[in-house]
Amino acid sequence: MPRGQKSKLRGREKCHQARMETKDLGDAQAAASPTPTSGSTPPGSPTAGAGQNPQGAAATSSPVAGASRPRSKARARRQAMQHRKSSQASTSAKPAPPDPLTKKAGVLIHFLLQKFKMKQPIRKRDMLKLFHKRFKTRFPEVLRRAAECMELAFGLELKEVKPNGHSYTLVSNLGLTNDGVLSSSWGLPKNGLLMPLLSVIFLNGNRASEADVWEFLNILGIYDGKQHVIFGDPRKLITEELVQQNYLVYRQIPDSDPLSYEFLWGPRAHAETNKMKVLEFVAKINSTVPSAFPFHYEEALRDEEERAKAISAARARGAAKAIACSKVPPSNPSSPQ
């Protein structure tokens, strides 16, 4: 095979792999949050509506439907009865209820969101009051599930204030200061959507088309033109607010026909996080380790090496400048000019 055709084939394979990893990321994140119970999470949260079939989807039919006729009327009647019974069974089937620990995690999430909104301390003894005695022994597992959902859905990491201090705080998983956090009416950081967006961009070769980004957001139940209770107007958020804060770059794809746009990491994203942190986020959602994504893992390692070299070079320049300044003799204002 000619070299040009081989490179094109490899490019198509990488593009296909990136699409599959992006879809897996969206599916995993949508599935990571516990099923909301009444009052457990704000309506329209990132996980709400995820996984629902789009309206107007075609009904599934047999690939050989209509290809052959039944040999007798009796056989036709039997097949009709079987089809009717199977249809009734499928329409009457109800989704399995969430397990008790997942429901308790939903209650705990609501508690954590309220504490975050009111800027009140989060204490273990207050959380334990939410549960019956029989669940208190399972509290660590419930807390783990709730903390994982808070991080994946809202970008908030639950951390102990002091080791074994039984007191916690919620911080942005990007390490942002409060001044740099866009907030919703709930006081929740809209930047919680940023880490998933940076992941999509990274997995797609450090640039993601607008179509790919909206495909990912739709998996999370976030739609263009539809107001979201946490993130507000999603189009304004990703194309204006996060762009103005230099977290994202939104630009026209050169020579695109029809006209289309793409997203890249902005300078502030490069400064406040790195590819390894983003890959760790992706791995956490998929319950695996960063090295499970070998191509992106190697790229993240190279990124860390380049950052380390840049920091060392900057320190060396600073040290050289300081030495040079120390060798300059001080001027004597009393000496004759």
N, C-alpha and C positions, 0 to 999 in steps of 0.2 A: 504494500500500500504506500503511495507517495507520502512524503513527510507532511505536506500541507493538509492532506486528508486526515492523517493521524492526529495532527494538532486540533483540527476542527472536531474530530470525534471525541478527543479528550475534553475539549471545551464543553461539548454537549453533555458528556457524562458528569462533569463537575456541576453544570447548571442543573441537571436533573437531581443530583445528590443534594444540592443546596435547597431545591424546592421541597424534597422529601423531608429534610431535616427541619425546615421552617414549618412545614405542616405538623411534624411530630412535636415541635416545640409548642405550637398553638394547642394541639390536642392535649398534650401533657399538662400545660398550664391550666386549660379549661377544666381538666379533670382533677387538678390538685386540690381545689377548694372543696370543703364539705358542702353537701347539699343544704342550701339555706333553709332554716326553719323560720317560723313566724317571728319576725323581729330580729333575726340573727344577723343579717347583713342588710345594708341599705338596698332598696330596690334598684335594679339597673346596675348592680355591681358588675365588675369585669367578667365574673363567671356566670352571670345571669343570662339565660338564653343560649349559652354555648351548647353546641351539639344538637340544636333543634334543626329539623329538616326545613329547608326553604319552602315557602308556600308555592303551590303550583307544581311541586315536583311530580314527575310522572310515576304512576304506580308500577311496581315491579311486575313483570310478566315473564312467562316461560319463553326461552328463545325459540322454541319450536311451536309456539302457540299457533294454531290454525294450519299447521303443516300436514296434519292427518286427521281423518274423520273417524269417530268411533264406529265399530263394526255393527253395533246394534243399538236400538233405542234404550234397551235396559242398561247397557253399559253407559250410555250417555247420561241416563238418570242417576246412576250410581256416582258417576264423576261429578255431576252437578251437586248432589247431596254432600259429597266429600268436600267440594270447594266451598259450599255454603257453611259447613261446619267449621272448616279451617278459617274462613273469613270472620265468623262470629267469635271464634277463639282468639284471633289476633286483635280484634277490636275491643274485646272485653278484658284483655290482659292488662294488668296494672303494673307500673314500675315497682320494683322491689323497694320497700322503705329503707331509709338509711339506718345503719346500725346505731345502737345507743351512744357509742363513743363519738361518732360523727355528729350526732345531734347535739351532744354536750359541747363539742368543739364549736359548733355554730353559736350556742349560747355564750360561750367564752369570747368568741370573736366580737359579738355585739357589745359585751362588757368592755373589751379592750378599745373598741372604737369610741365608745362613750367617754372612757377615761382620757383618750387622746384628744377628743374634741373639747372636753372641759379642762384639759391640762392639769389633771389630777394625778397623784401618785398611784402606781399600780402595785398592790401588795398581795402576797400569796394568801394571807388570811382572808382577804376580801374575796378572792377568787374561789376559795374553798367553800365559802358560804353559799355559793350558787349550786352546790351539789349535795345530793343525799349521801348518807354515810357509806352506802355500798359502792359509790363511785369514787370516794376519796382515795382509795388505794390505786385507782387507775388515773389519778390526776396527772402524773407526769406524761402519760401517753396523750391525754386530752390536750394538755398544754402544748405538747410537741406538734400535734395536728393544727391547733389554732395558730401557733407561731408560724408554721410553714405556710398556712393560707395567708396570713397577714403579710408575709414577705413576698409571696408570689402574686397576690392580687392587688396589694396596695403599696408595695415597695417599702414596707416598714419591718425592721428587724427588732425582735424582742430580745433585750439584753438585761442581764442582772446588773444592778447598780453596784453591788459589792458581791464577791463570792460568798455564797450561802447566806446572803443578807435578806433573802425572801422579799426583795423589792426589785421592781423591773422598770425599764423605760423603753419607749419605742423610738428608734432612730431610722433615718433614711438609709437604705442599703447602698446608696451612692456616696454616703458621707457628706451630704450637702448641709450647709448651714441653713438656719431657718429663713434667712434673708433671701436665699436662692431657691426657695421652694414655692412653686405655684400651688395655691390651695383652692379647694372647692368650697362650696357653702357648708360642707360638713367639717371643714378644716383638714380634710385628708389631702396629702400631697398628690397633685396630678402627675408629678414626676415618677410616681409608681409605675407608670406605663413606659417610662424611658428605658429601663433595663431590658424589657422584652423587645422594644424597638431596636436598641443597639444590638441585641442578639440576632435579630432578623437581618440587619444590615451586615453584620460580621459573617453569618452563615451563607449569605448570598454573594460572597466575594468582596466585602467591604463597600458594597453599594447595592441598594435594593430599589427596584422600580416601585412607583406609587401603586401599581396594580398588585404587586406582591405584598406590600405593606397592608393594603386594605383587605386582601384575602386573609392575611393573618389576623387582623383586628376583627374581622367578621367571625372567626372561630371563637373569639372571646366575647362575642355578643355586642361588639362596638361597630356601629354602622355610620357611613358617611351621610350627613344630613339629618341624623337622628340624635337628639339631645340625650346626654348621658348624665345621670345624677351625680357621679363622681367626677368625670372628666369634662363635663359640659359639652361644648361643640367640639367633637373630636377632630374635625378638619382644621379648625382654628388652632387647636392645641398643637397638632403635629406640623402644620405648615407655617404657623405664625409665632405662637408663644414659645415653643421649644427652639425654634429657629432664632428668635430675637434674643434668647438666653444663650445662644451659641452652643446648644447641645446637639442640634441637628443642622445639616445643610440640605436645603431643598432647592434643586436646580433642574433646569431643562436638560433633557438628554440631547446632546448634539446630533443634528441631522435626523432627528426622529420624525417619522411620518406614519400615522398622525402624530401631532405634537404630544409628547409625554414627558414625565418628570421622574426624578429619582431622589433617594435620600442617602446621605452619607453622615458619618460621625462629624460633629462640629468640634471646634478647638477646645471647648470646655469639657466635652466628653473625653477627649484625649488626655486632658489635664487631670480629671477627677477620677477616671477609672482606666482600665486597660483590658486588652483582649483576654488575658487569663482570667480576670475576675468575671468577665462576661461569659466565658466558656464554663467556669465553675457554676455560674447561675444556670446555664443550659443543662449542665450535667446533673445539678441538684433536682431540677424539674423532672428529668428523665430517670432519676434514681440510679445514677451511674457516676463515673468519674471522668474528668476531662480527657484523659488519654483514650477514652472510648471513641473519641472523634479525632483520629490520628492526624488527618490533614490540617484541621484547625488547631490542634494541640501543638504541632510543630510551628505553625505560624505564630501562636501565642508565645511560645518559648523564644522565637526570634525577636518578637516585639519586646519581651522583657530584657533580652540581651542588649538590644539597641537603646532601650531606655536607661539601662545601667551604664552603658558607655557614654551616653549623653550627659548623665549626672556627673560621672567621673571627670569628663572633659570640662564641664562647667565649674566644678570645684577646683580643678587644676588651674583654670584661667583666673578664678578668684584669688587663689593662693599666690599665683605669679603677680597679679596686680597689687596685692597687699605687700609683697616683698619689694616690688619696685617702688611703691609709695614710701616705704620705710627707709629706703636708701637715699631719697631726695633730701638734701640738707635743708633745715628750716631757714627761712629768710630772716635777715636781721634788719628790722625797720630803722635802727639807729645808724647803720652803715651808710657812708656817703654814696650818692647815686652816681 
